[in-house]
Amino acid sequence: MAKPAGEDDPDPEFRTHCHLFAARQPWRCGCIDELLRDIADDKVAGVLITDTRMQRVHQPYDGGADVFLATSEERDRVRDRHADWLSSHPSGL
């Protein structure tokens, strides 16, 4: 039987917690370099970087990044522009 939302599982192995933080920062070259270094060094995780309208999302992690774009056309342009960043796996993943 499903538990009501917000009820903790009695088994500590299955409890999860999530802390959220949001900040708006004017863009300037290098402004997130330290954050990206901390992500690459696995000191920080769960970071999403977006434009102000949240139409594009960059999710960096210690082994790379995922990028979600507003349209398939934009996705294809970024993929073609940065083909050397893609995995050698046939799917590009």
trRosetta pair geometry for C-beta under 8 A, 3 or more apart (Angstrom, degrees):
i j d omega theta_ij theta_ji phi_ij phi_ji
3 7 4.5 -123 164 72 117 124
3 9 7.2 -163 2 -85 162 69
4 7 5.0 83 65 -15 79 122
8 15 5.7 10 -159 -113 99 111
9 14 4.2 -48 95 93 159 113
9 15 5.6 -152 51 -70 94 69
11 14 4.8 54 84 17 102 106
11 15 7.5 -170 93 -26 53 83
12 15 5.5 -44 -147 13 45 118
18 46 7.9 -170 -145 -160 92 156
24 52 7.3 50 -136 -111 112 94
25 31 6.2 176 140 155 129 136
25 32 7.9 137 83 -66 146 94
26 31 7.8 -157 90 -105 57 168
27 31 6.4 -158 -149 29 42 143
28 31 4.8 100 59 -47 75 118
30 33 4.8 -24 -158 -19 66 126
32 35 4.6 -52 -168 45 78 118
32 36 5.6 82 131 -26 88 99
32 49 6.7 41 -141 -112 169 143
33 36 5.8 -58 -147 39 29 110
33 37 6.4 32 155 -21 65 105
34 37 5.6 -52 -149 34 32 113
34 38 6.5 32 152 -18 64 104
35 38 5.7 -55 -151 36 32 111
35 39 6.5 33 151 -19 65 104
35 44 6.9 -65 -160 67 71 157
35 47 6.8 151 168 -143 114 161
36 39 5.5 -51 -148 35 35 113
36 40 6.3 36 153 -19 66 105
36 60 5.9 -31 -128 129 81 174
37 40 5.6 -54 -146 38 32 112
37 41 6.2 20 156 -9 66 111
38 41 5.8 -61 -142 47 29 105
38 43 4.2 -81 -166 67 83 115
38 44 4.3 46 128 7 112 114
39 42 7.6 32 178 -77 33 29
39 43 7.5 -84 -64 51 22 72
39 44 5.2 -59 -78 75 63 94
39 45 7.0 119 -133 -91 78 44
39 47 5.8 -86 -90 26 129 137
39 60 4.8 78 126 113 156 113
39 61 6.4 -110 174 -124 107 21
39 62 6.4 -147 155 -71 63 58
40 60 7.5 -47 -57 163 73 121
40 62 5.9 112 -150 -132 29 57
41 62 7.2 -105 58 -121 9 102
42 45 7.1 11 -151 -61 61 103
42 62 4.3 12 -71 -89 86 145
44 47 6.2 44 135 -41 110 122
45 61 6.8 38 -135 -130 85 85
45 62 7.5 -41 -94 -26 96 100
47 59 7.1 156 88 -145 60 58
47 60 6.2 -15 77 55 114 87
48 57 5.6 -28 -165 -159 104 107
48 58 7.4 139 -164 70 53 48
48 59 5.5 -22 -106 -94 71 84
49 57 7.2 134 71 -161 47 53
49 58 4.4 -24 65 63 102 101
49 59 7.6 -176 22 -75 73 36
49 60 7.2 26 2 -2 118 100
50 54 4.7 13 166 -113 148 62
50 55 7.8 127 -171 34 101 38
50 56 6.4 153 -149 82 67 56
50 57 5.0 -22 -93 -101 93 68
50 58 7.4 -176 -75 20 43 70
51 54 6.8 -152 68 -58 67 20
51 55 5.9 -29 58 44 122 81
51 56 5.0 56 -4 44 112 97
54 57 7.1 22 -163 -68 69 95
55 69 7.9 22 140 -171 79 44
55 70 4.2 12 164 -87 109 112
56 67 7.5 -7 -173 -174 91 86
56 68 6.8 171 -154 91 45 64
56 69 5.4 6 -118 -120 93 56
56 70 5.9 -58 -64 -34 81 87
56 74 7.9 -97 -95 137 115 147
57 66 8.0 3 110 106 95 90
57 67 7.3 168 88 -155 56 42
57 68 4.3 9 52 51 98 108
58 65 6.1 -4 -175 179 85 129
58 66 7.7 163 -158 85 41 50
58 67 5.5 -7 -109 -109 70 79
58 68 8.0 -150 -67 27 32 68
59 65 6.2 156 82 -162 49 73
59 66 4.5 -5 59 57 107 94
59 67 7.6 -162 24 -73 71 35
59 68 7.5 40 -6 -5 106 101
60 64 7.6 -139 -146 124 61 33
60 65 4.2 -33 -102 -100 60 106
61 64 6.4 6 61 60 85 54
61 65 6.6 158 18 -92 66 48
61 66 7.8 30 0 -3 108 87
67 75 8.0 159 107 -123 101 78
67 78 6.6 -112 115 135 148 153
69 74 4.3 -147 157 104 134 114
69 75 4.7 -179 51 -70 128 73
69 78 6.3 172 -57 7 151 142
70 74 5.6 49 53 28 80 152
71 74 4.6 99 57 6 84 99
71 75 6.9 -139 99 -5 47 86
72 75 5.2 -49 -148 35 38 119
72 76 6.3 40 153 -22 67 102
73 76 5.8 -53 -149 34 31 110
73 77 6.6 31 152 -19 64 104
74 77 5.7 -52 -149 34 34 112
74 78 6.4 29 155 -14 66 106
75 78 6.0 -61 -150 40 28 106
75 79 6.1 30 153 -21 66 110
76 79 5.5 -52 -142 37 31 114
76 80 6.2 27 159 -16 65 107
77 80 6.0 -58 -147 39 27 106
77 81 6.1 26 155 -20 64 112
78 81 5.6 -56 -140 39 30 112
78 82 6.1 -14 171 20 67 111
79 82 6.9 -83 -141 57 18 78
79 83 6.7 55 158 -85 61 69
79 86 7.0 42 -153 -63 82 130
79 92 7.2 -6 -144 -157 117 158
80 83 6.1 -3 -149 -50 30 103
82 85 4.3 -5 157 11 104 123
82 86 7.4 125 117 -32 79 81
83 86 5.9 -43 -164 10 46 116
86 92 4.4 -48 -164 -150 127 89
87 91 7.8 7 74 75 119 71
87 92 5.9 124 48 -178 85 32
87 93 5.7 -28 35 97 142 21
89 92 6.6 -106 78 -9 84 9
89 93 5.6 -53 80 62 138 62
